[in-house]
Amino acid sequence: TSKQMLKDVDLPRGGVKGSRYSAFSLHEKIPVNKRKPFLEIGSGYGQVMKNFQNAGFQSLFGIENSKHRAELVRSVFGFNVFQGDFGSNDVEIQLKKHGPFGLIFSHHVLEHVYDPDKVIASMSRLQEIGDYAIFALPNVSGEHINYVSLYLHHLHGFTKESLEVLFNRYGYEILIDGSPDALNLIIVAQKVKNPKVFFSLK
């Protein structure tokens, strides 16, 4: 409900959903330009977008696969949320009209998409050198089989190293490892000309 959406703006700081707060708070550790447009991939019910607005980000956009959720976020919070698949040509064309995006945020989305390469490649085209991305997703090394098979099927699994390989491929360098435990991956990456390796590949 609208009432519940407004209540849930206060992100939990512990437990399973506490990773949203952990990921959100990482923006405080980077010199991101809050005047540049912000984009959330998988904006859900808009609570995290509202947190970024409260933190001073001035121009916020979202992309959400669910028409229902996209419409609710537009009506309750007034954010510009596009409905569709991030990485598709149609969505990228729409988003390019509002970018480049100084910060792109995504919480537990990448493991559900059919083609992660397509997602990160599209993200790269929507950002400039120096822009940032904050991604949170499960660490497959510590993920329980029940989460993989029963909760919104995870189509892909990542370790820190495999996630970095994907980001490096499209010009991103890992700057911060904010992963709170063995179950969660939370990273900050920056688009650079020559990405370096952050995690040691053994």
Secondary structure, 3 states (H helix, E strand, C coil): CHHHHHHCCCCCCCCCCHHHHHHHHHHHHCCCCCCCCEEEECCCCCHHHHHHHHCCCCCEEEEECCHHHHHHHHHHCCCEEEECCCCCHHHHHHHHCCCCCCEEEEECCHHHCCCHHHHHHHHHHCCCCCCEEEEEEEEHHHCCHHHHHHCCCCCCCECHHHHHHHHHHCCEEEEEECCCCCCEEEEEEEECCCCCCCCCCC
